[in-house]
Amino acid sequence: MMAYIVRRFLYAIPILIGVNILTFVLFFIVNTPDDMAYMHLGAKRVTPQAVENWKAEHGYDKPLLVNTQAEGIKCLTDTIFFNKSVRLFVFDFGTSESGRDISYDISQRMWPSLAIAIPVLLIGVLINISYAAIIVFFRATYIDFWSVVITVAMLSISTLFYIIGGQFLIGKLWHLVPISGYDTGFNGIKFLVLPVIVGVIGGIGGGTRWYRTLFLEEVNKDYARSGRAKGLSELRVLFRHVFPNALIPILTGIVAILPLLFMGSLLTESFFSVPGLGSYTLDAIQRQDFAIVRSMVFLGTFLYIIGLLLTDLSYTLVDPRVRLH
Amino acid sequence: MKPEHGEARAVYYLLPERGGPDKSLTNRILPAIIRGMSITQLPACTCLKVSSGVQARPRRGCVIRKPVFRFLFLLFLTCLSACDDSAWNDPYPHKDARANILYSSFGERPKHMDPARSYSSNEYVFIGQIYEPPLQYHYLKRPYELIPLAADSMPEVSYKDKNGFPVGESSQAGVIAESRYDITLKAGMLYQPHPAFAKDEKGHYLYHQMSDKQLQPIHTLADFKQFSSREVTAQDYVNQIKRLADPRNHSPISSLMAQYVLGFEEAAQAIRKKIAENKKSAQGEYQYIDLSQIEMKGVEVLDEHHYRIRLKGRYPQFVYWLSMTFFSPMPWEAEKFYSQPGLKERNISLDWYPLGSGPYMLTENNPNLRMVLQRNPNFHGEDCPVRAMPQQIAEGLLKDAGKAMPFIDRAVYNLEKETIPYWNKFLQGYYDSSGISSDSFDQAVSLNAGGEASLTEEMQHKGMRLKSSVQASIHYMGFNMRDPIVGGNTEKARLLRQAISIAMDYEEFISIFANGRGVAAQGMLPPGIFGFREGTKGINPYVYDVNKFVRASRKPISYARELMKKAGYVDGIDMQTGKPLILYFDAKSSGPSDRARLNWVVKQFEKLGIDLVLRSTDYNRFQEKMRKGSAQIFMWGWNADYPDPENFFFLLFGGNCKQDNNGENAANYQNAEFDALFERMKYMPNGEERQKIVDQMQEILRHDAPWVWGYHPKGYSLYHNWFKNVEPNLMANNTLKYKRLDSDVRAEKRAQWNKPVLLPLLLLSVLLLLALIPAIVMYRQSERSQAL
């Protein structure tokens, strides 16, 4: 298995380089170093000299990808791409264009993201599985029919609607929790209630439909039919036999997204004023802070690769038939 | 079974037989939990009695013993803390309910706090309260008037000719070779407490050369143990002017000051040289440079409280700059302190932690969460203004006249990225004032037939007050005067521009896209700026007629079509070529809301038969097009730096052409007569003669129509009735010190407006339970049914 893990990590290197180049190219198609300088120096009274100074100071006075003026290896290394990207591979994110330490900011802002993402995941999975199990238990009845209608409807509604609706009902009309905000420690709990509720309710439609499909696939398999034929109650068939088998794809699916939890949610964090990594990335894009954008994309890619690796590993744990070589 | 010590107490608390949990218990238990005590460690007196007075029997194997449930129990208790007399949705700590704290917000973190760099209104909100430049705007007087702030009196201005002999202010242009501003500072002003000033017993600075060991526990400025202060001196003001020349500070006004302050460029060169030397050393280019050793001819310390600024020629607008934070004092200790690499690595810099002598100091700078301004204990004191305009006196704005400022102890600015949550929290009383976004406008404001705004009943019921003011800014549509079709000084192009100016119905634009919050512009100057004319004299005769109510009425579109005909375009067809006239509009577009706006513009041109092609792009490309002069028609805006006509007319001064000089004249308009008048007007004091010149300049611009004079936005703000001494002042940045709060009224209103509504939750629970009944019935039926 160790060889497999090492091999997967080696595969990750070209992927990370590719994503880095892609991010770099996409970013600089939209923003030139001059644009970045103008953005950071402000809209009024900016002279060309000030722009040149800013670029020189931040290392954007070099060619983007290839330095035709340089000789030898320097034509690749004396470029913005090389100077800005190579340190990422040792997780040295450096400083943002405004001079802030990106690693420090990430370490501070991952906790608010996690404070929302973890409860949403746990409570959401619990509710979705329970609801899906109920639907499957009462399959082909009006409960099944109306549940499917409700979940499809919930699935079709935008997350933004849940957020604004939740803020309006729970925060504004019923005065039960603060509409938005964040705080650390125990004081922060009251701010988390609403985003967590909204996150869980917003995920019920999709989650329940997915788990229902998995359960239905299992519930009609031969072993379940045999169980029923031998006189087992439907409850026992469902929870004792169907459930463990259906859990395999559920578990592996959850493991895949675990590392990405701390990347946060752009919309939720923005509307609830939660200072997580989602809003950090969004702000950086708006401010044309390439240093933060590339760091977050790099981190996101890396975590996604880790998530996929963990998924593969988790198969070996939950399904004894799977062996990794 | 006898309960184990401690645990049973928690069980008693869980099992009230009648009535709810005793809130006083919550009050006593919770602080203990927060201090880290487990429930079993609580003293015996903290629990046991339930509201009914009946003690419940402990049960064996109670769920509270299990860690998971114990955690849930703690969570439950924490939630119960909200059941105190404070509202459940109160986002602030309960202890602050009646504190003298202003609550406001910020949507985007301020980029710069360094007074040499900061040039944005969202940054001035903070640093305007911290730094004290020599002058400030009178809070209440209109038109805006400069008065001393850190200065003891207004600067003494004298003029010299090229031989150094004194000359009068009214000397002819070219005679004055130098202007001198002598500024005397108030004595006894102290800086806020700061570690940069802390010294040991021997008089050595404690934190100017920190070792790695000293730096280890430092993460924010609050982690320092020793704070100290010293008096503000003239040297600090001179030091700051030199900082404007330091290329490392990227001051946005350095190029402007280089034109006026004597020796500014030479000082910048000297600093550059020093930086180049430092680059070779171990500490690098950000090493501390002692600016007192850098000579700048135009700034001079006369004594401890007295300094002089020398300018090339005349620049009467310079006094306005003296009211901006660019000219605040900066102690050398601060620069030395913040130049340490160890602090830079920890994000502790002057751009992050300002150091001033103003009424407030920044005690928490966490732009991810909140920023807090706290009353500066060393503030030298200032009294509330005693003069005001008659209407302001009637509104009670002089009730605190002569009292010591500031009135508010603390100002907390929370991160609030979206307008909807902010607005709702404002309505709940958790913010003290609010602007009005388009989404909320109809809820807050109703406009009568005459276009006058008043509060809706809902807002009146909450006791709110509405304030509005026309902003010192202009939004306009510009023509590139170098374009072969719309530009140039030919009659044909001028008539075309005038026709478009009539067709662009900005009254409609304001009504549709700004909720009526704006005033259609009649020329370059907005109301409140010297030179602006009220009534018929101020109406643009090329676009408007005077109607029977003696008001401006836009000329009919038929008149615009006539102008088009004269220009050689009949129904949008160029008579010379026989081809339809196609124009190009370069717009910065960011979303669907812009699309409606752009479509509206296209429709205005359609009125004249002109086919307008939209070239939407992002702001970066738009700026690039403007710099290159490749746009044909565009929309842009300008916010005034100071209340002087020069700060508007310079936008069309030939020397400021964007294409040639990267100036602010984006239309690349050049008119020798206008430029000559501008040069004269620029140096004149406000008066009749200046007014005449301003009128001539307005006439030239209205005739040439290099812009479609768009509109001056009108700002609307809402304030709760507990928020006092509020008056819009578009020029002043240091207005927090004038504001006052009645926090008791606020606390009562908050409690009244935010009573929790539990009935929907109850109904929802019942509904869920009812939904289970058919499922249970169905399950039981299926269990009882016989197999076939």
Interface residues (C-beta under 8 A of the other chain):
Chain A: V30 N31 T32 D34 D35 Y38 M39 H40 L41 G42 K44 R45 V46 T47 P48 Q49 A50 N53 W54 E57 S98 G99 R100 D101 Y104 D105 Q108 R109 P112 I134 F137 F138 T141 I143 I164 Q167 F168 L169 G171 K172 L173 W174 H175 L176 V177 P178 I179 S180 G181 Y182 D183 T184 G185 F186 N187 I189 K190 F191 S233 E234 S270 F271 F272 S273 P275 S279 Y280 D283 Q288
Chain B: I34 L75 T78 C79 A82 A87 W88 N89 D90 P91 P93 E108 R109 K111 Y119 S120 P247 R248 H250 P252 I253 S254 S255 L256 K344 E345 R346 N347 S349 D351 N368 L369 N414 L415 E416 K417 E418 I420 P421 Y422 N424 K425 L427 Q428 Y430 D618 N620 Q623 E624 D641 N662 E664 N754 K755 P756 V757 L758 P760 L761 P774 A775 M778 Y779 S782 E783
